[in-house]
Amino acid sequence: MAFAGRFLSLAGLLATAPAIAAGPPVKVGVLQSLTGTMAISEVTVKNAELLAIAEINAKGGVLGRQLQAVVEDGASDPATFAQKAGKLIQQGGVVTVFGGWTSASRKAMLPVFQRNAGLLWYPVQFEGNECSPSIIYTGAQPNQQIVPALTWATAKGHKKYFLVGSDYVFPRTANLILKKRIAAGKMTVAGEDYVPLGGTDFSAVIAKLRAAKPDIVFSTLNGDSNVAFFKQMAAAGLTSAKLPVMSFSIAEQEAQAMGPALVNGSYAVWNYFQSLQTPENKAFVAAYKAKYGAKAAITDPMVHGYVNVWLWKAAVEKAGSFDPSKVRKAAVTLAAIPSPMGPVKLAPNQSLVQRAYVGQLQPDGQFKIVSQSPGMINPEPYDALAFPGKSCKPA
């Protein structure tokens, strides 16, 4: 049976009798922040990963063996992510790990996976400027999210940009790329400001926004800092109608948690929105809601986490082995598969080929897709303007 059929026949998954197990369960790690500032975003990525594992087990497992999820809490802390990654590999006996969100957490885990010859499936958009054989990067590279956002904003006539972000590597590097491209387009950076991850005081940022009078704000704030930012923006009279905000970490779940009215009319760029009207996405949304509740919101990182588990399964079956080295080599040779986010495949640099969508938040907390890239975008870990001459060649 074709992999695509196994992946997306969601309606019939649970009705299919599992095959007889060919051996003991295979342990896989699920490592997300279940507490702390990033829990608002990461708990549901964990849920989506567990959904995929449950569906795979209902279909007979992988190579005839059931999967056993070993779940750990990264606690929104890079050092904890590194410690838990080591625990999963060295003590938990997992053959691979799905998880991470912030680039700080990923960079903390990277040497752990390298030392232990492990393989991490990372589901979240990031700043690029990294390429490791130990990580499969399925979240957007800069040219699959940040650059399409700037292209759209430029086409809308915006020429004066204010950059605000959480103070860690993704926002800093994303804004470096944006500044290079804004300058190349002969436009203006009206201001740039950062708050600590989890920070809630935006009074200084808002004062600078008032003084700078930008056309649009590009926000790389993460976690529950977004709640404080939008509340304080609204209190200052800076609604989306007066000053549009383009966010790179707000998705449907964050909008739901914050209250859709607070962020109504603001923008985001992702490779997936719950509002995508395809049979594959409708089936996935129905399966997730059936397991986690009818009011559950679905986000881009959740879908990437879900897709990662199925891509890993396909790579294991192609390799005929659970060995991480063999699995990663098989993964980049997989043909494009349909998924809730459209057809996807991994490029030789272990990153996902995917489409970019610009969405505008509606009163119901869903995004109306207002633009999309003309075709699938090949991942480029190193932005040509920000990091000239660099390229990615995994060993």
Secondary structure, DSSP 8 states (H G I E B T S, - for coil): --HHHHHH-GGGTTTS-----SSS-EEEEEEE-SSSTTHHHHHHHHHHHHHHHHHHHHTT-BTTB-EEEEEEE-TT-HHHHHHHHHHHHHTS--S-EEE--SHHHHHHHHHHHHHTT--EEE-S--------TTEEE-S--GGGTHHHHHHHHHHTT--EEEEEEESSHHHHHHHHHHHHHHHHTT-EEEEEEEE-TT----HHHHHHHHHH--SEEEEE--TTHHHHHHHHHHHTT--TTTS-EEESS--HHHHHHH-HHHHTT-EEEES--TT---HHHHHHHHHHHHHH-TT----HHHHHHHHHHHHHHHHHHHHTS--HHHHHHHHTT---B--TTSSBEE-TTSBEEB--EEEEE-TTS-EEEEEE-SS-B---SS-TTTSTT------
